């Protein structure tokens, strides 16, 4: 399931809270773009795009939502989990967070190459 949904990213690195040195934001090893890494609800991690897009521009397999985790009766967010959008489709204008896999320039080039080879 994780592979089919693109949730194959390595977990976020554990940072020492006392270390004040600058940490580079995570980036895609294929295209070099900055990504956000979030845990899923099933002990896997996913690379997500940095911006949200309307659902009509993101194919169904690549739509994710970020869900805040809060303790009962507390306004404090303790974590954020990525959840695949399924079941009830969002409205076309509703914002979703695309998997980076959808926007990755390298993946886009591979899809174009495959499409061109199928056309010939």
Long-range contacts (C-beta under 8 A, 24 or more apart in sequence): 1-42, 2-40, 2-42, 2-44, 4-61, 5-40, 5-46, 5-61, 5-84, 5-99, 6-46, 6-47, 6-61, 6-62, 6-99, 6-101, 7-40, 7-42, 7-44, 7-45, 7-46, 7-82, 8-44, 8-45, 8-46, 9-35, 9-37, 9-44, 9-45, 9-46, 9-47, 10-37, 10-45, 11-37, 11-39, 11-45, 12-37, 12-45, 28-100, 28-104, 28-106, 30-104, 30-105, 30-106, 30-107, 31-104, 31-105, 31-106, 31-107, 33-100, 33-103, 33-104, 33-105, 35-100, 38-66, 38-80, 38-81, 38-82, 39-79, 39-81, 39-82, 40-81, 40-82, 40-83, 40-84, 41-81, 41-83, 46-82, 46-99, 47-99, 47-100, 47-101, 48-82, 48-97, 48-98, 48-99, 48-100, 49-97, 49-98, 49-99, 49-100, 49-102, 49-103, 52-95, 52-96, 52-97, 52-98, 53-95, 53-96, 53-97, 53-98, 54-92, 54-93, 54-94, 54-95, 54-96, 55-85, 55-89, 55-90, 55-91, 55-92, 55-93, 55-94, 55-95, 55-96, 56-92, 56-93, 58-96, 58-98, 58-102, 59-102, 60-85, 60-86, 60-89, 61-99, 62-98, 62-99, 62-101, 62-102, 63-90, 63-96, 63-97, 63-98, 64-96, 64-97, 64-98, 64-99, 65-96, 65-97, 66-97
